[in-house]
Amino acid sequence: MTNDKALVIMPCMDMIAGRVVKGVNFVDIKDAGDPVECCKAYCAAGADEIAMLDINATVEGRATMLETVRKVADVATIPFTMGGGISSVKAAAEVLGAGADKISTSSAVFRSPDMIGELVKEFGADKVTVAIDVAQNSGMPSGYEVYIDGGRTATGADAIEWTRKVAGYGVKTILPTSKSTDGARTGYDLPLIRGIRAVTDADIVASGGAGTMEHFVEAAEAGATVLLAASVFHFGIIGIPELKAYLKERGFSVR
């Protein structure tokens, strides 16, 4: 299968207290380094974009760490998306003002969906990513339930229906993460990606579960256009140049 749109390779830096960390299934957190040094390394390695997430900001009821955003912006040579603790249009403006190229928001817009439209109107659709954390739930029409607060709080909402609503606001990038595959390195949740692709033309960020280069191929075939991973990049299991070459050999366009 070929994909006309060039795939985006996006390392993800989850952060707690200003350090990059990596967990499994949203828990079992381990330190993975300094965000500025990680950013420099990823830029040098040929990453296309970077995602950063202040994973405790929402739960702790505080804003994103702007000082960290500024430090990363100073060294970043590729676009980076910042998420975590962005609970208002004002907070988003502060993060973008600190140097982030795009913002990602999840819990706040679930609680106040009209904020999605406000963000798109204020900053443009290209700067807004809506992240959707999900867990498998056979009681939901799609088999997936939306979770918020860093994956801690079940909402009772169907993930695909919520995606449809999000897409209706003109959002161009949707970032679903499946709790069951996150950090497990057993592959992305492909039925989730396919289900979301069926209801939106937006860019879909495959997130949660990459362990081999073949997993990235599977995600692209399922409809993802942005391939996000953390631990395989952080710990040197997969090199970005090698991954791009592998994807290209299999008929995908890469940057």
Secondary structure per residue as TSV (DSSP state, phi and psi in degrees):
chain	resnum	aa	ss	phi	psi
A	1	M	-	360.0	137.2
A	2	T	-	-110.6	157.6
A	3	N	E	-130.5	116.3
A	4	D	E	-66.5	-31.3
A	5	K	E	-80.6	131.7
A	6	A	E	-64.6	128.1
A	7	L	E	-70.6	146.4
A	8	V	E	-106.0	125.9
A	9	I	E	-96.2	121.0
A	10	M	E	-129.7	97.8
A	11	P	E	-63.5	146.2
A	12	C	E	-117.9	130.6
A	13	M	E	-112.7	101.2
A	14	D	E	-79.3	137.4
A	15	M	E	-128.8	141.1
A	16	I	E	-130.0	128.1
A	17	A	T	52.1	39.0
A	18	G	T	79.7	5.1
A	19	R	E	-114.4	145.9
A	20	V	E	-75.9	133.9
A	21	V	E	-133.1	166.9
A	22	K	E	-144.7	133.2
A	23	G	E	-118.8	-179.4
A	24	V	E	-125.6	127.8
A	25	N	T	54.5	35.9
A	26	F	T	74.8	5.3
A	27	V	E	-135.2	-166.1
A	28	D	E	54.3	58.9
A	29	I	E	-79.3	133.5
A	30	K	E	-125.7	147.9
A	31	D	E	-71.7	138.3
A	32	A	E	-130.0	10.8
A	33	G	E	122.5	-174.4
A	34	D	-	-88.9	131.6
A	35	P	H	-62.6	-34.7
A	36	V	H	-66.9	-45.5
A	37	E	H	-66.1	-40.0
A	38	C	H	-61.7	-44.1
A	39	C	H	-60.5	-47.7
A	40	K	H	-56.0	-45.0
A	41	A	H	-64.4	-42.0
A	42	Y	H	-69.3	-38.4
A	43	C	H	-61.4	-43.9
A	44	A	H	-67.3	-30.3
A	45	A	H	-80.8	-7.9
A	46	G	T	97.0	18.2
A	47	A	-	-61.2	149.8
A	48	D	S	-88.2	-38.8
A	49	E	-	-149.3	166.2
A	50	I	E	-128.7	143.1
A	51	A	E	-111.2	137.1
A	52	M	E	-126.2	137.7
A	53	L	E	-136.6	120.0
A	54	D	E	-83.0	89.9
A	55	I	T	-72.1	-17.1
A	56	N	T	-103.1	-1.7
A	57	A	T	-59.4	-48.3
A	58	T	T	-64.6	-46.1
A	59	V	T	-63.4	-37.6
A	60	E	T	-82.6	-2.1
A	61	G	T	65.5	36.3
A	62	R	-	-129.3	168.3
A	63	A	-	-78.0	167.3
A	64	T	-	-61.5	147.6
A	65	M	-	-74.0	96.6
A	66	L	H	-67.3	-31.3
A	67	E	H	-62.6	-39.2
A	68	T	H	-65.5	-40.6
A	69	V	H	-58.8	-46.0
A	70	R	H	-61.5	-43.8
A	71	K	H	-63.3	-42.0
A	72	V	H	-68.8	-40.7
A	73	A	H	-59.7	-32.3
A	74	D	H	-65.2	-28.5
A	75	V	H	-109.8	-13.0
A	76	A	-	-71.2	132.5
A	77	T	S	-111.6	4.4
A	78	I	S	-131.7	161.2
A	79	P	-	-63.6	144.1
A	80	F	E	-133.3	143.3
A	81	T	E	-102.6	133.1
A	82	M	E	-115.2	132.8
A	83	G	E	-134.6	166.3
A	84	G	S	105.6	112.7
A	85	G	S	81.2	9.4
A	86	I	-	-88.5	94.0
A	87	S	-	-106.8	3.9
A	88	S	S	-160.3	167.6
A	89	V	H	-62.8	-37.8
A	90	K	H	-62.1	-45.3
A	91	A	H	-62.6	-39.6
A	92	A	H	-63.2	-41.3
A	93	A	H	-62.5	-37.9
A	94	E	H	-66.1	-40.5
A	95	V	H	-67.1	-44.4
A	96	L	H	-66.1	-37.3
A	97	G	H	-65.9	-26.8
A	98	A	T	-79.8	-7.8
A	99	G	T	123.3	-6.4
A	100	A	-	-67.7	147.2
A	101	D	S	-85.9	-29.3
A	102	K	E	-145.1	160.4
A	103	I	E	-119.9	151.5
A	104	S	E	-123.7	135.8
A	105	T	E	-139.4	149.3
A	106	S	-	-136.4	-73.7
A	107	S	H	-62.5	-43.7
A	108	A	H	-62.7	-42.3
A	109	V	H	-77.3	-23.9
A	110	F	H	-66.0	-42.0
A	111	R	H	-72.0	-30.7
A	112	S	-	-134.8	78.7
A	113	P	T	-56.5	-31.5
A	114	D	H	-62.2	-20.0
A	115	M	H	-61.6	-28.0
A	116	I	H	-60.7	-48.7
A	117	G	H	-62.3	-37.3
A	118	E	H	-65.6	-41.8
A	119	L	H	-64.4	-44.3
A	120	V	H	-63.0	-42.0
A	121	K	H	-66.4	-40.4
A	122	E	H	-74.9	-41.5
A	123	F	H	-115.5	-13.5
A	124	G	-	95.2	145.9
A	125	A	G	-61.6	-29.0
A	126	D	G	-67.4	-18.1
A	127	K	G	-98.7	0.1
A	128	V	E	-117.3	121.8
A	129	T	E	-114.7	133.5
A	130	V	E	-105.3	120.4
A	131	A	E	-92.9	140.4
A	132	I	E	-131.1	108.2
A	133	D	E	-87.2	134.8
A	134	V	E	-135.3	158.9
A	135	A	E	-132.6	148.9
A	136	Q	E	-66.0	134.2
A	137	N	-	-150.4	108.3
A	138	S	T	-66.1	-13.6
A	139	G	T	-79.1	-11.1
A	140	M	S	-89.8	149.0
A	141	P	S	-53.4	-39.7
A	142	S	S	-90.7	-11.4
A	143	G	S	89.0	3.9
A	144	Y	E	-133.3	135.8
A	145	E	E	-112.6	141.0
A	146	V	E	-75.0	135.1
A	147	Y	E	-118.7	147.3
A	148	I	E	-127.4	-175.3
A	149	D	T	57.9	50.9
A	150	G	T	65.4	31.8
A	151	G	T	81.9	10.8
A	152	R	T	-92.1	-26.4
A	153	T	E	-115.6	118.1
A	154	A	E	-72.4	142.4
A	155	T	E	-108.7	-17.3
A	156	G	E	79.4	3.5
A	157	A	E	-98.6	142.4
A	158	D	E	-76.0	132.3
A	159	A	H	-64.9	-39.0
A	160	I	H	-73.3	-37.1
A	161	E	H	-64.8	-39.8
A	162	W	H	-65.3	-39.8
A	163	T	H	-59.6	-43.6
A	164	R	H	-59.3	-41.5
A	165	K	H	-67.1	-43.8
A	166	V	H	-58.1	-47.1
A	167	A	H	-61.3	-30.9
A	168	G	T	-63.3	-18.7
A	169	Y	T	-87.4	1.3
A	170	G	T	87.8	12.6
A	171	V	-	-62.9	136.5
A	172	K	S	-99.4	-11.0
A	173	T	E	-137.1	126.7
A	174	I	E	-122.8	132.2
A	175	L	E	-120.3	91.2
A	176	P	E	-87.8	136.8
A	177	T	E	-126.8	127.1
A	178	S	E	-91.8	123.1
A	179	K	T	-60.2	-32.7
A	180	S	T	-70.9	-26.4
A	181	T	T	-105.3	-12.8
A	182	D	T	-55.4	121.9
A	183	G	T	73.3	-2.0
A	184	A	T	-82.4	-16.7
A	185	R	-	59.9	28.9
A	186	T	S	-106.4	6.5
A	187	G	-	111.6	153.7
A	188	Y	-	-68.7	161.9
A	189	D	-	-81.0	91.4
A	190	L	H	-67.0	-40.0
A	191	P	H	-60.6	-33.4
A	192	L	H	-65.2	-46.6
A	193	I	H	-61.2	-43.9
A	194	R	H	-63.3	-41.2
A	195	G	H	-63.0	-39.1
A	196	I	H	-72.5	-40.4
A	197	R	H	-59.1	-31.3
A	198	A	T	-68.2	-18.7
A	199	V	T	-117.3	2.7
A	200	T	-	-153.1	149.3
A	201	D	-	-96.4	1.8
A	202	A	S	-64.2	160.0
A	203	D	E	-63.7	132.6
A	204	I	E	-107.7	126.3
A	205	V	E	-93.0	114.1
A	206	A	E	-72.8	125.7
A	207	S	B	-142.9	133.4
A	208	G	S	97.6	94.2
A	209	G	-	126.5	-3.2
A	210	A	-	-64.0	130.5
A	211	G	-	-133.6	-25.0
A	212	T	S	-135.7	165.6
A	213	M	H	-65.8	-31.2
A	214	E	H	-62.6	-31.7
A	215	H	H	-61.2	-35.6
A	216	F	H	-67.3	-39.6
A	217	V	H	-60.7	-46.4
A	218	E	H	-59.4	-41.1
A	219	A	H	-65.3	-41.7
A	220	A	H	-64.8	-40.6
A	221	E	H	-65.5	-29.3
A	222	A	H	-78.1	-13.7
A	223	G	T	123.6	1.8
A	224	A	-	-75.9	143.2
A	225	T	S	-113.2	-17.4
A	226	V	E	-120.8	127.7
A	227	L	E	-109.7	105.8
A	228	L	E	-102.2	140.2
A	229	A	E	-153.6	160.7
A	230	A	S	-124.9	-74.8
A	231	S	H	-61.0	-37.4
A	232	V	H	-65.1	-29.1
A	233	F	H	-84.7	-45.8
A	234	H	H	-56.1	-42.4
A	235	F	T	-101.6	13.8
A	236	G	T	71.2	20.9
A	237	I	S	-72.9	-37.5
A	238	I	S	-129.8	131.6
A	239	G	-	-90.7	142.0
A	240	I	H	-64.6	-43.6
A	241	P	H	-60.2	-40.6
A	242	E	H	-65.2	-38.9
A	243	L	H	-64.6	-43.1
A	244	K	H	-63.2	-41.2
A	245	A	H	-63.0	-41.0
A	246	Y	H	-62.4	-45.2
A	247	L	H	-64.3	-41.6
A	248	K	H	-63.4	-40.9
A	249	E	H	-60.3	-27.3
A	250	R	T	-96.8	16.4
A	251	G	T	91.9	6.8
A	252	F	E	-93.5	145.3
A	253	S	E	-83.7	131.8
A	254	V	E	-127.5	158.8
A	255	R	-	-74.8	360.0
